[in-house]
Amino acid sequence: MSEKTRRATIYLDTELHRALRLKAADTEYTISELVNEAVRESLSEDADDLAVFDERAHEPSLTFEAVVKDLRRRGRL
């Protein structure tokens, strides 16, 4: 293991652990590598979502009624 890794104890559902073991054997990746990649991807998605929220933070807020009125005006409702 490299010096940039940390040991952690996690508890997985039995079926999830079995699926990870099978995928690791099939792909020649370790369970740790698969878990690291899944966590990295999940955190990346969260970061993308937060970036979009920041970009839209200064957009004007619309009331529910205003949205419904606009949808009706455009024939969408």
mmCIF file of the N, C-alpha and C atoms, coordinates in Angstrom:
data_MODEL
# 
_entry.id   MODEL 
# 
loop_
_atom_site.group_PDB 
_atom_site.id 
_atom_site.type_symbol 
_atom_site.label_atom_id 
_atom_site.label_alt_id 
_atom_site.label_comp_id 
_atom_site.label_asym_id 
_atom_site.label_entity_id 
_atom_site.label_seq_id 
_atom_site.pdbx_PDB_ins_code 
_atom_site.Cartn_x 
_atom_site.Cartn_y 
_atom_site.Cartn_z 
_atom_site.occupancy 
_atom_site.B_iso_or_equiv 
_atom_site.pdbx_formal_charge 
_atom_site.auth_seq_id 
_atom_site.auth_comp_id 
_atom_site.auth_asym_id 
_atom_site.auth_atom_id 
_atom_site.pdbx_PDB_model_num 
ATOM 1   N N  . MET A 1 1  ? 0.833   -1.199  0.000   1.00 0.00 ? 1  MET A N  1 
ATOM 2   C CA . MET A 1 1  ? 0.000   0.000   0.000   1.00 0.00 ? 1  MET A CA 1 
ATOM 3   C C  . MET A 1 1  ? 0.862   1.240   0.000   1.00 0.00 ? 1  MET A C  1 
ATOM 4   N N  . SER A 1 2  ? 0.397   2.261   -0.665  1.00 0.00 ? 2  SER A N  1 
ATOM 5   C CA . SER A 1 2  ? 1.172   3.497   -0.720  1.00 0.00 ? 2  SER A CA 1 
ATOM 6   C C  . SER A 1 2  ? 0.966   4.296   0.565   1.00 0.00 ? 2  SER A C  1 
ATOM 7   N N  . GLU A 1 3  ? 1.807   5.279   0.753   1.00 0.00 ? 3  GLU A N  1 
ATOM 8   C CA . GLU A 1 3  ? 1.707   6.132   1.935   1.00 0.00 ? 3  GLU A CA 1 
ATOM 9   C C  . GLU A 1 3  ? 0.505   7.062   1.870   1.00 0.00 ? 3  GLU A C  1 
ATOM 10  N N  . LYS A 1 4  ? -0.125  7.176   0.707   1.00 0.00 ? 4  LYS A N  1 
ATOM 11  C CA . LYS A 1 4  ? -1.263  8.072   0.542   1.00 0.00 ? 4  LYS A CA 1 
ATOM 12  C C  . LYS A 1 4  ? -2.590  7.383   0.820   1.00 0.00 ? 4  LYS A C  1 
ATOM 13  N N  . THR A 1 5  ? -2.570  6.184   1.327   1.00 0.00 ? 5  THR A N  1 
ATOM 14  C CA . THR A 1 5  ? -3.817  5.492   1.632   1.00 0.00 ? 5  THR A CA 1 
ATOM 15  C C  . THR A 1 5  ? -3.999  5.414   3.136   1.00 0.00 ? 5  THR A C  1 
ATOM 16  N N  . ARG A 1 6  ? -5.248  5.319   3.539   1.00 0.00 ? 6  ARG A N  1 
ATOM 17  C CA . ARG A 1 6  ? -5.600  5.177   4.950   1.00 0.00 ? 6  ARG A CA 1 
ATOM 18  C C  . ARG A 1 6  ? -6.485  3.960   5.103   1.00 0.00 ? 6  ARG A C  1 
ATOM 19  N N  . ARG A 1 7  ? -6.308  3.250   6.165   1.00 0.00 ? 7  ARG A N  1 
ATOM 20  C CA . ARG A 1 7  ? -7.129  2.083   6.445   1.00 0.00 ? 7  ARG A CA 1 
ATOM 21  C C  . ARG A 1 7  ? -8.435  2.554   7.080   1.00 0.00 ? 7  ARG A C  1 
ATOM 22  N N  . ALA A 1 8  ? -9.546  1.955   6.646   1.00 0.00 ? 8  ALA A N  1 
ATOM 23  C CA . ALA A 1 8  ? -10.854 2.273   7.202   1.00 0.00 ? 8  ALA A CA 1 
ATOM 24  C C  . ALA A 1 8  ? -11.644 0.982   7.313   1.00 0.00 ? 8  ALA A C  1 
ATOM 25  N N  . THR A 1 9  ? -12.470 0.929   8.308   1.00 0.00 ? 9  THR A N  1 
ATOM 26  C CA . THR A 1 9  ? -13.356 -0.225  8.458   1.00 0.00 ? 9  THR A CA 1 
ATOM 27  C C  . THR A 1 9  ? -14.746 0.200   8.019   1.00 0.00 ? 9  THR A C  1 
ATOM 28  N N  . ILE A 1 10 ? -15.299 -0.534  7.068   1.00 0.00 ? 10 ILE A N  1 
ATOM 29  C CA . ILE A 1 10 ? -16.669 -0.276  6.629   1.00 0.00 ? 10 ILE A CA 1 
ATOM 30  C C  . ILE A 1 10 ? -17.444 -1.582  6.719   1.00 0.00 ? 10 ILE A C  1 
ATOM 31  N N  . TYR A 1 11 ? -18.729 -1.472  6.856   1.00 0.00 ? 11 TYR A N  1 
ATOM 32  C CA . TYR A 1 11 ? -19.584 -2.647  6.931   1.00 0.00 ? 11 TYR A CA 1 
ATOM 33  C C  . TYR A 1 11 ? -20.489 -2.645  5.712   1.00 0.00 ? 11 TYR A C  1 
ATOM 34  N N  . LEU A 1 12 ? -20.449 -3.736  4.959   1.00 0.00 ? 12 LEU A N  1 
ATOM 35  C CA . LEU A 1 12 ? -21.232 -3.859  3.737   1.00 0.00 ? 12 LEU A CA 1 
ATOM 36  C C  . LEU A 1 12 ? -22.302 -4.918  3.915   1.00 0.00 ? 12 LEU A C  1 
ATOM 37  N N  . ASP A 1 13 ? -23.429 -4.721  3.237   1.00 0.00 ? 13 ASP A N  1 
ATOM 38  C CA . ASP A 1 13 ? -24.442 -5.768  3.187   1.00 0.00 ? 13 ASP A CA 1 
ATOM 39  C C  . ASP A 1 13 ? -23.807 -7.006  2.566   1.00 0.00 ? 13 ASP A C  1 
ATOM 40  N N  . THR A 1 14 ? -24.259 -8.159  2.981   1.00 0.00 ? 14 THR A N  1 
ATOM 41  C CA . THR A 1 14 ? -23.696 -9.421  2.496   1.00 0.00 ? 14 THR A CA 1 
ATOM 42  C C  . THR A 1 14 ? -23.737 -9.517  0.983   1.00 0.00 ? 14 THR A C  1 
ATOM 43  N N  . GLU A 1 15 ? -24.882 -9.184  0.394   1.00 0.00 ? 15 GLU A N  1 
ATOM 44  C CA . GLU A 1 15 ? -25.017 -9.275  -1.062  1.00 0.00 ? 15 GLU A CA 1 
ATOM 45  C C  . GLU A 1 15 ? -24.113 -8.271  -1.774  1.00 0.00 ? 15 GLU A C  1 
ATOM 46  N N  . LEU A 1 16 ? -23.968 -7.083  -1.215  1.00 0.00 ? 16 LEU A N  1 
ATOM 47  C CA . LEU A 1 16 ? -23.099 -6.080  -1.811  1.00 0.00 ? 16 LEU A CA 1 
ATOM 48  C C  . LEU A 1 16 ? -21.648 -6.540  -1.756  1.00 0.00 ? 16 LEU A C  1 
ATOM 49  N N  . HIS A 1 17 ? -21.253 -7.114  -0.640  1.00 0.00 ? 17 HIS A N  1 
ATOM 50  C CA . HIS A 1 17 ? -19.885 -7.617  -0.501  1.00 0.00 ? 17 HIS A CA 1 
ATOM 51  C C  . HIS A 1 17 ? -19.625 -8.734  -1.512  1.00 0.00 ? 17 HIS A C  1 
ATOM 52  N N  . ARG A 1 18 ? -20.583 -9.619  -1.654  1.00 0.00 ? 18 ARG A N  1 
ATOM 53  C CA . ARG A 1 18 ? -20.441 -10.708 -2.626  1.00 0.00 ? 18 ARG A CA 1 
ATOM 54  C C  . ARG A 1 18 ? -20.283 -10.146 -4.040  1.00 0.00 ? 18 ARG A C  1 
ATOM 55  N N  . ALA A 1 19 ? -21.119 -9.164  -4.384  1.00 0.00 ? 19 ALA A N  1 
ATOM 56  C CA . ALA A 1 19 ? -21.042 -8.558  -5.717  1.00 0.00 ? 19 ALA A CA 1 
ATOM 57  C C  . ALA A 1 19 ? -19.687 -7.880  -5.929  1.00 0.00 ? 19 ALA A C  1 
ATOM 58  N N  . LEU A 1 20 ? -19.175 -7.204  -4.904  1.00 0.00 ? 20 LEU A N  1 
ATOM 59  C CA . LEU A 1 20 ? -17.868 -6.563  -5.015  1.00 0.00 ? 20 LEU A CA 1 
ATOM 60  C C  . LEU A 1 20 ? -16.759 -7.594  -5.201  1.00 0.00 ? 20 LEU A C  1 
ATOM 61  N N  . ARG A 1 21 ? -16.819 -8.673  -4.439  1.00 0.00 ? 21 ARG A N  1 
ATOM 62  C CA . ARG A 1 21 ? -15.801 -9.728  -4.583  1.00 0.00 ? 21 ARG A CA 1 
ATOM 63  C C  . ARG A 1 21 ? -15.808 -10.299 -5.992  1.00 0.00 ? 21 ARG A C  1 
ATOM 64  N N  . LEU A 1 22 ? -17.015 -10.545 -6.530  1.00 0.00 ? 22 LEU A N  1 
ATOM 65  C CA . LEU A 1 22 ? -17.122 -11.094 -7.880  1.00 0.00 ? 22 LEU A CA 1 
ATOM 66  C C  . LEU A 1 22 ? -16.599 -10.105 -8.928  1.00 0.00 ? 22 LEU A C  1 
ATOM 67  N N  . LYS A 1 23 ? -16.962 -8.838  -8.760  1.00 0.00 ? 23 LYS A N  1 
ATOM 68  C CA . LYS A 1 23 ? -16.491 -7.827  -9.715  1.00 0.00 ? 23 LYS A CA 1 
ATOM 69  C C  . LYS A 1 23 ? -14.982 -7.679  -9.625  1.00 0.00 ? 23 LYS A C  1 
ATOM 70  N N  . ALA A 1 24 ? -14.449 -7.700  -8.415  1.00 0.00 ? 24 ALA A N  1 
ATOM 71  C CA . ALA A 1 24 ? -13.001 -7.586  -8.240  1.00 0.00 ? 24 ALA A CA 1 
ATOM 72  C C  . ALA A 1 24 ? -12.295 -8.754  -8.923  1.00 0.00 ? 24 ALA A C  1 
ATOM 73  N N  . ALA A 1 25 ? -12.809 -9.947  -8.760  1.00 0.00 ? 25 ALA A N  1 
ATOM 74  C CA . ALA A 1 25 ? -12.200 -11.122 -9.387  1.00 0.00 ? 25 ALA A CA 1 
ATOM 75  C C  . ALA A 1 25 ? -12.310 -11.046 -10.903 1.00 0.00 ? 25 ALA A C  1 
ATOM 76  N N  . ASP A 1 26 ? -13.434 -10.552 -11.382 1.00 0.00 ? 26 ASP A N  1 
ATOM 77  C CA . ASP A 1 26 ? -13.679 -10.487 -12.828 1.00 0.00 ? 26 ASP A CA 1 
ATOM 78  C C  . ASP A 1 26 ? -12.852 -9.403  -13.501 1.00 0.00 ? 26 ASP A C  1 
ATOM 79  N N  . THR A 1 27 ? -12.624 -8.290  -12.810 1.00 0.00 ? 27 THR A N  1 
ATOM 80  C CA . THR A 1 27 ? -11.940 -7.145  -13.418 1.00 0.00 ? 27 THR A CA 1 
ATOM 81  C C  . THR A 1 27 ? -10.472 -7.044  -13.039 1.00 0.00 ? 27 THR A C  1 
ATOM 82  N N  . GLU A 1 28 ? -10.032 -7.854  -12.115 1.00 0.00 ? 28 GLU A N  1 
ATOM 83  C CA . GLU A 1 28 ? -8.658  -7.824  -11.601 1.00 0.00 ? 28 GLU A CA 1 
ATOM 84  C C  . GLU A 1 28 ? -8.332  -6.539  -10.838 1.00 0.00 ? 28 GLU A C  1 
ATOM 85  N N  . TYR A 1 29 ? -9.363  -5.827  -10.394 1.00 0.00 ? 29 TYR A N  1 
ATOM 86  C CA . TYR A 1 29 ? -9.191  -4.717  -9.465  1.00 0.00 ? 29 TYR A CA 1 
ATOM 87  C C  . TYR A 1 29 ? -9.427  -5.246  -8.065  1.00 0.00 ? 29 TYR A C  1 
ATOM 88  N N  . THR A 1 30 ? -8.891  -4.544  -7.068  1.00 0.00 ? 30 THR A N  1 
ATOM 89  C CA . THR A 1 30 ? -9.164  -4.942  -5.694  1.00 0.00 ? 30 THR A CA 1 
ATOM 90  C C  . THR A 1 30 ? -10.491 -4.350  -5.250  1.00 0.00 ? 30 THR A C  1 
ATOM 91  N N  . ILE A 1 31 ? -11.038 -4.913  -4.184  1.00 0.00 ? 31 ILE A N  1 
ATOM 92  C CA . ILE A 1 31 ? -12.259 -4.336  -3.609  1.00 0.00 ? 31 ILE A CA 1 
ATOM 93  C C  . ILE A 1 31 ? -11.987 -2.893  -3.201  1.00 0.00 ? 31 ILE A C  1 
ATOM 94  N N  . SER A 1 32 ? -10.831 -2.627  -2.628  1.00 0.00 ? 32 SER A N  1 
ATOM 95  C CA . SER A 1 32 ? -10.483 -1.256  -2.228  1.00 0.00 ? 32 SER A CA 1 
ATOM 96  C C  . SER A 1 32 ? -10.487 -0.309  -3.420  1.00 0.00 ? 32 SER A C  1 
ATOM 97  N N  . GLU A 1 33 ? -9.931  -0.742  -4.539  1.00 0.00 ? 33 GLU A N  1 
ATOM 98  C CA . GLU A 1 33 ? -9.919  0.108   -5.728  1.00 0.00 ? 33 GLU A CA 1 
ATOM 99  C C  . GLU A 1 33 ? -11.332 0.384   -6.226  1.00 0.00 ? 33 GLU A C  1 
ATOM 100 N N  . LEU A 1 34 ? -12.183 -0.639  -6.210  1.00 0.00 ? 34 LEU A N  1 
ATOM 101 C CA . LEU A 1 34 ? -13.567 -0.452  -6.641  1.00 0.00 ? 34 LEU A CA 1 
ATOM 102 C C  . LEU A 1 34 ? -14.313 0.500   -5.713  1.00 0.00 ? 34 LEU A C  1 
ATOM 103 N N  . VAL A 1 35 ? -14.133 0.341   -4.412  1.00 0.00 ? 35 VAL A N  1 
ATOM 104 C CA . VAL A 1 35 ? -14.806 1.209   -3.437  1.00 0.00 ? 35 VAL A CA 1 
ATOM 105 C C  . VAL A 1 35 ? -14.283 2.630   -3.558  1.00 0.00 ? 35 VAL A C  1 
ATOM 106 N N  . ASN A 1 36 ? -12.957 2.792   -3.680  1.00 0.00 ? 36 ASN A N  1 
ATOM 107 C CA . ASN A 1 36 ? -12.385 4.130   -3.841  1.00 0.00 ? 36 ASN A CA 1 
ATOM 108 C C  . ASN A 1 36 ? -12.958 4.834   -5.057  1.00 0.00 ? 36 ASN A C  1 
ATOM 109 N N  . GLU A 1 37 ? -13.048 4.128   -6.175  1.00 0.00 ? 37 GLU A N  1 
ATOM 110 C CA . GLU A 1 37 ? -13.575 4.737   -7.398  1.00 0.00 ? 37 GLU A CA 1 
ATOM 111 C C  . GLU A 1 37 ? -15.043 5.112   -7.238  1.00 0.00 ? 37 GLU A C  1 
ATOM 112 N N  . ALA A 1 38 ? -15.834 4.245   -6.598  1.00 0.00 ? 38 ALA A N  1 
ATOM 113 C CA . ALA A 1 38 ? -17.257 4.535   -6.395  1.00 0.00 ? 38 ALA A CA 1 
ATOM 114 C C  . ALA A 1 38 ? -17.441 5.756   -5.494  1.00 0.00 ? 38 ALA A C  1 
ATOM 115 N N  . VAL A 1 39 ? -16.662 5.848   -4.433  1.00 0.00 ? 39 VAL A N  1 
ATOM 116 C CA . VAL A 1 39 ? -16.763 6.996   -3.522  1.00 0.00 ? 39 VAL A CA 1 
ATOM 117 C C  . VAL A 1 39 ? -16.303 8.266   -4.239  1.00 0.00 ? 39 VAL A C  1 
ATOM 118 N N  . ARG A 1 40 ? -15.208 8.168   -4.990  1.00 0.00 ? 40 ARG A N  1 
ATOM 119 C CA . ARG A 1 40 ? -14.697 9.317   -5.741  1.00 0.00 ? 40 ARG A CA 1 
ATOM 120 C C  . ARG A 1 40 ? -15.755 9.828   -6.723  1.00 0.00 ? 40 ARG A C  1 
ATOM 121 N N  . GLU A 1 41 ? -16.406 8.914   -7.424  1.00 0.00 ? 41 GLU A N  1 
ATOM 122 C CA . GLU A 1 41 ? -17.442 9.296   -8.387  1.00 0.00 ? 41 GLU A CA 1 
ATOM 123 C C  . GLU A 1 41 ? -18.638 9.946   -7.695  1.00 0.00 ? 41 GLU A C  1 
ATOM 124 N N  . SER A 1 42 ? -19.047 9.378   -6.568  1.00 0.00 ? 42 SER A N  1 
ATOM 125 C CA . SER A 1 42 ? -20.177 9.936   -5.829  1.00 0.00 ? 42 SER A CA 1 
ATOM 126 C C  . SER A 1 42 ? -19.874 11.345  -5.329  1.00 0.00 ? 42 SER A C  1 
ATOM 127 N N  . LEU A 1 43 ? -18.684 11.542  -4.789  1.00 0.00 ? 43 LEU A N  1 
ATOM 128 C CA . LEU A 1 43 ? -18.306 12.868  -4.298  1.00 0.00 ? 43 LEU A CA 1 
ATOM 129 C C  . LEU A 1 43 ? -18.180 13.864  -5.444  1.00 0.00 ? 43 LEU A C  1 
ATOM 130 N N  . SER A 1 44 ? -17.725 13.400  -6.592  1.00 0.00 ? 44 SER A N  1 
ATOM 131 C CA . SER A 1 44 ? -17.622 14.267  -7.761  1.00 0.00 ? 44 SER A CA 1 
ATOM 132 C C  . SER A 1 44 ? -19.005 14.742  -8.207  1.00 0.00 ? 44 SER A C  1 
ATOM 133 N N  . GLU A 1 45 ? -19.982 13.835  -8.191  1.00 0.00 ? 45 GLU A N  1 
ATOM 134 C CA . GLU A 1 45 ? -21.352 14.212  -8.545  1.00 0.00 ? 45 GLU A CA 1 
ATOM 135 C C  . GLU A 1 45 ? -21.885 15.252  -7.577  1.00 0.00 ? 45 GLU A C  1 
ATOM 136 N N  . ASP A 1 46 ? -21.603 15.079  -6.280  1.00 0.00 ? 46 ASP A N  1 
ATOM 137 C CA . ASP A 1 46 ? -22.032 16.065  -5.287  1.00 0.00 ? 46 ASP A CA 1 
ATOM 138 C C  . ASP A 1 46 ? -21.387 17.419  -5.558  1.00 0.00 ? 46 ASP A C  1 
ATOM 139 N N  . ALA A 1 47 ? -20.108 17.418  -5.892  1.00 0.00 ? 47 ALA A N  1 
ATOM 140 C CA . ALA A 1 47 ? -19.402 18.670  -6.175  1.00 0.00 ? 47 ALA A CA 1 
ATOM 141 C C  . ALA A 1 47 ? -20.012 19.357  -7.396  1.00 0.00 ? 47 ALA A C  1 
ATOM 142 N N  . ASP A 1 48 ? -20.353 18.569  -8.416  1.00 0.00 ? 48 ASP A N  1 
ATOM 143 C CA . ASP A 1 48 ? -20.996 19.140  -9.611  1.00 0.00 ? 48 ASP A CA 1 
ATOM 144 C C  . ASP A 1 48 ? -22.334 19.780  -9.251  1.00 0.00 ? 48 ASP A C  1 
ATOM 145 N N  . ASP A 1 49 ? -23.120 19.086  -8.421  1.00 0.00 ? 49 ASP A N  1 
ATOM 146 C CA . ASP A 1 49 ? -24.412 19.629  -7.997  1.00 0.00 ? 49 ASP A CA 1 
ATOM 147 C C  . ASP A 1 49 ? -24.232 20.931  -7.224  1.00 0.00 ? 49 ASP A C  1 
ATOM 148 N N  . LEU A 1 50 ? -23.266 20.969  -6.318  1.00 0.00 ? 50 LEU A N  1 
ATOM 149 C CA . LEU A 1 50 ? -23.026 22.174  -5.529  1.00 0.00 ? 50 LEU A CA 1 
ATOM 150 C C  . LEU A 1 50 ? -22.578 23.328  -6.415  1.00 0.00 ? 50 LEU A C  1 
ATOM 151 N N  . ALA A 1 51 ? -21.794 23.034  -7.438  1.00 0.00 ? 51 ALA A N  1 
ATOM 152 C CA . ALA A 1 51 ? -21.350 24.084  -8.361  1.00 0.00 ? 51 ALA A CA 1 
ATOM 153 C C  . ALA A 1 51 ? -22.542 24.690  -9.092  1.00 0.00 ? 51 ALA A C  1 
ATOM 154 N N  . VAL A 1 52 ? -23.478 23.855  -9.498  1.00 0.00 ? 52 VAL A N  1 
ATOM 155 C CA . VAL A 1 52 ? -24.676 24.361  -10.186 1.00 0.00 ? 52 VAL A CA 1 
ATOM 156 C C  . VAL A 1 52 ? -25.506 25.212  -9.233  1.00 0.00 ? 52 VAL A C  1 
ATOM 157 N N  . PHE A 1 53 ? -25.642 24.765  -7.982  1.00 0.00 ? 53 PHE A N  1 
ATOM 158 C CA . PHE A 1 53 ? -26.388 25.566  -7.001  1.00 0.00 ? 53 PHE A CA 1 
ATOM 159 C C  . PHE A 1 53 ? -25.735 26.934  -6.834  1.00 0.00 ? 53 PHE A C  1 
ATOM 160 N N  . ASP A 1 54 ? -24.405 26.965  -6.763  1.00 0.00 ? 54 ASP A N  1 
ATOM 161 C CA . ASP A 1 54 ? -23.695 28.240  -6.622  1.00 0.00 ? 54 ASP A CA 1 
ATOM 162 C C  . ASP A 1 54 ? -23.929 29.134  -7.833  1.00 0.00 ? 54 ASP A C  1 
ATOM 163 N N  . GLU A 1 55 ? -23.897 28.544  -9.031  1.00 0.00 ? 55 GLU A N  1 
ATOM 164 C CA . GLU A 1 55 ? -24.116 29.328  -10.246 1.00 0.00 ? 55 GLU A CA 1 
ATOM 165 C C  . GLU A 1 55 ? -25.507 29.942  -10.272 1.00 0.00 ? 55 GLU A C  1 
ATOM 166 N N  . ARG A 1 56 ? -26.484 29.236  -9.720  1.00 0.00 ? 56 ARG A N  1 
ATOM 167 C CA . ARG A 1 56 ? -27.870 29.694  -9.803  1.00 0.00 ? 56 ARG A CA 1 
ATOM 168 C C  . ARG A 1 56 ? -28.322 30.434  -8.544  1.00 0.00 ? 56 ARG A C  1 
ATOM 169 N N  . ALA A 1 57 ? -27.418 30.671  -7.615  1.00 0.00 ? 57 ALA A N  1 
ATOM 170 C CA . ALA A 1 57 ? -27.777 31.265  -6.334  1.00 0.00 ? 57 ALA A CA 1 
ATOM 171 C C  . ALA A 1 57 ? -28.405 32.641  -6.470  1.00 0.00 ? 57 ALA A C  1 
ATOM 172 N N  . HIS A 1 58 ? -28.033 33.383  -7.496  1.00 0.00 ? 58 HIS A N  1 
ATOM 173 C CA . HIS A 1 58 ? -28.524 34.756  -7.633  1.00 0.00 ? 58 HIS A CA 1 
ATOM 174 C C  . HIS A 1 58 ? -29.690 34.886  -8.605  1.00 0.00 ? 58 HIS A C  1 
ATOM 175 N N  . GLU A 1 59 ? -30.208 33.750  -9.074  1.00 0.00 ? 59 GLU A N  1 
ATOM 176 C CA . GLU A 1 59 ? -31.395 33.807  -9.922  1.00 0.00 ? 59 GLU A CA 1 
ATOM 177 C C  . GLU A 1 59 ? -32.593 34.189  -9.073  1.00 0.00 ? 59 GLU A C  1 
ATOM 178 N N  . PRO A 1 60 ? -33.533 34.904  -9.658  1.00 0.00 ? 60 PRO A N  1 
ATOM 179 C CA . PRO A 1 60 ? -34.709 35.292  -8.881  1.00 0.00 ? 60 PRO A CA 1 
ATOM 180 C C  . PRO A 1 60 ? -35.551 34.064  -8.516  1.00 0.00 ? 60 PRO A C  1 
ATOM 181 N N  . SER A 1 61 ? -36.134 34.107  -7.348  1.00 0.00 ? 61 SER A N  1 
ATOM 182 C CA . SER A 1 61 ? -37.022 33.034  -6.914  1.00 0.00 ? 61 SER A CA 1 
ATOM 183 C C  . SER A 1 61 ? -38.408 33.260  -7.491  1.00 0.00 ? 61 SER A C  1 
ATOM 184 N N  . LEU A 1 62 ? -39.072 32.188  -7.837  1.00 0.00 ? 62 LEU A N  1 
ATOM 185 C CA . LEU A 1 62 ? -40.430 32.271  -8.359  1.00 0.00 ? 62 LEU A CA 1 
ATOM 186 C C  . LEU A 1 62 ? -41.365 31.548  -7.407  1.00 0.00 ? 62 LEU A C  1 
ATOM 187 N N  . THR A 1 63 ? -42.534 32.110  -7.232  1.00 0.00 ? 63 THR A N  1 
ATOM 188 C CA . THR A 1 63 ? -43.523 31.429  -6.398  1.00 0.00 ? 63 THR A CA 1 
ATOM 189 C C  . THR A 1 63 ? -44.143 30.297  -7.201  1.00 0.00 ? 63 THR A C  1 
ATOM 190 N N  . PHE A 1 64 ? -44.729 29.358  -6.527  1.00 0.00 ? 64 PHE A N  1 
ATOM 191 C CA . PHE A 1 64 ? -45.423 28.255  -7.174  1.00 0.00 ? 64 PHE A CA 1 
ATOM 192 C C  . PHE A 1 64 ? -46.515 28.789  -8.091  1.00 0.00 ? 64 PHE A C  1 
ATOM 193 N N  . GLU A 1 65 ? -47.247 29.765  -7.593  1.00 0.00 ? 65 GLU A N  1 
ATOM 194 C CA . GLU A 1 65 ? -48.341 30.343  -8.365  1.00 0.00 ? 65 GLU A CA 1 
ATOM 195 C C  . GLU A 1 65 ? -47.838 30.973  -9.663  1.00 0.00 ? 65 GLU A C  1 
ATOM 196 N N  . ALA A 1 66 ? -46.691 31.644  -9.599  1.00 0.00 ? 66 ALA A N  1 
ATOM 197 C CA . ALA A 1 66 ? -46.123 32.283  -10.791 1.00 0.00 ? 66 ALA A CA 1 
ATOM 198 C C  . ALA A 1 66 ? -45.707 31.233  -11.817 1.00 0.00 ? 66 ALA A C  1 
ATOM 199 N N  . VAL A 1 67 ? -45.165 30.132  -11.348 1.00 0.00 ? 67 VAL A N  1 
ATOM 200 C CA . VAL A 1 67 ? -44.757 29.056  -12.257 1.00 0.00 ? 67 VAL A CA 1 
ATOM 201 C C  . VAL A 1 67 ? -45.986 28.449  -12.925 1.00 0.00 ? 67 VAL A C  1 
ATOM 202 N N  . VAL A 1 68 ? -47.033 28.189  -12.151 1.00 0.00 ? 68 VAL A N  1 
ATOM 203 C CA . VAL A 1 68 ? -48.260 27.616  -12.714 1.00 0.00 ? 68 VAL A CA 1 
ATOM 204 C C  . VAL A 1 68 ? -48.869 28.577  -13.728 1.00 0.00 ? 68 VAL A C  1 
ATOM 205 N N  . LYS A 1 69 ? -48.909 29.858  -13.390 1.00 0.00 ? 69 LYS A N  1 
ATOM 206 C CA . LYS A 1 69 ? -49.465 30.867  -14.302 1.00 0.00 ? 69 LYS A CA 1 
ATOM 207 C C  . LYS A 1 69 ? -48.678 30.889  -15.609 1.00 0.00 ? 69 LYS A C  1 
ATOM 208 N N  . ASP A 1 70 ? -47.350 30.833  -15.524 1.00 0.00 ? 70 ASP A N  1 
ATOM 209 C CA . ASP A 1 70 ? -46.516 30.844  -16.721 1.00 0.00 ? 70 ASP A CA 1 
ATOM 210 C C  . ASP A 1 70 ? -46.736 29.577  -17.550 1.00 0.00 ? 70 ASP A C  1 
ATOM 211 N N  . LEU A 1 71 ? -46.853 28.431  -16.919 1.00 0.00 ? 71 LEU A N  1 
ATOM 212 C CA . LEU A 1 71 ? -47.115 27.180  -17.642 1.00 0.00 ? 71 LEU A CA 1 
ATOM 213 C C  . LEU A 1 71 ? -48.457 27.232  -18.366 1.00 0.00 ? 71 LEU A C  1 
ATOM 214 N N  . ARG A 1 72 ? -49.465 27.788  -17.711 1.00 0.00 ? 72 ARG A N  1 
ATOM 215 C CA . ARG A 1 72 ? -50.779 27.922  -18.349 1.00 0.00 ? 72 ARG A CA 1 
ATOM 216 C C  . ARG A 1 72 ? -50.720 28.887  -19.527 1.00 0.00 ? 72 ARG A C  1 
ATOM 217 N N  . ARG A 1 73 ? -50.005 29.986  -19.346 1.00 0.00 ? 73 ARG A N  1 
ATOM 218 C CA . ARG A 1 73 ? -49.870 30.992  -20.405 1.00 0.00 ? 73 ARG A CA 1 
ATOM 219 C C  . ARG A 1 73 ? -49.209 30.387  -21.644 1.00 0.00 ? 73 ARG A C  1 
ATOM 220 N N  . ARG A 1 74 ? -48.234 29.488  -21.427 1.00 0.00 ? 74 ARG A N  1 
ATOM 221 C CA . ARG A 1 74 ? -47.532 28.866  -22.543 1.00 0.00 ? 74 ARG A CA 1 
ATOM 222 C C  . ARG A 1 74 ? -48.201 27.584  -23.046 1.00 0.00 ? 74 ARG A C  1 
ATOM 223 N N  . GLY A 1 75 ? -49.363 27.263  -22.478 1.00 0.00 ? 75 GLY A N  1 
ATOM 224 C CA . GLY A 1 75 ? -50.105 26.074  -22.918 1.00 0.00 ? 75 GLY A CA 1 
ATOM 225 C C  . GLY A 1 75 ? -49.487 24.760  -22.489 1.00 0.00 ? 75 GLY A C  1 
ATOM 226 N N  . ARG A 1 76 ? -48.694 24.798  -21.458 1.00 0.00 ? 76 ARG A N  1 
ATOM 227 C CA . ARG A 1 76 ? -48.032 23.587  -20.967 1.00 0.00 ? 76 ARG A CA 1 
ATOM 228 C C  . ARG A 1 76 ? -48.807 22.896  -19.855 1.00 0.00 ? 76 ARG A C  1 
ATOM 229 N N  . LEU A 1 77 ? -49.825 23.577  -19.378 1.00 0.00 ? 77 LEU A N  1 
ATOM 230 C CA . LEU A 1 77 ? -50.630 23.020  -18.273 1.00 0.00 ? 77 LEU A CA 1 
ATOM 231 C C  . LEU A 1 77 ? -52.101 23.232  -18.535 1.00 0.00 ? 77 LEU A C  1 
# 
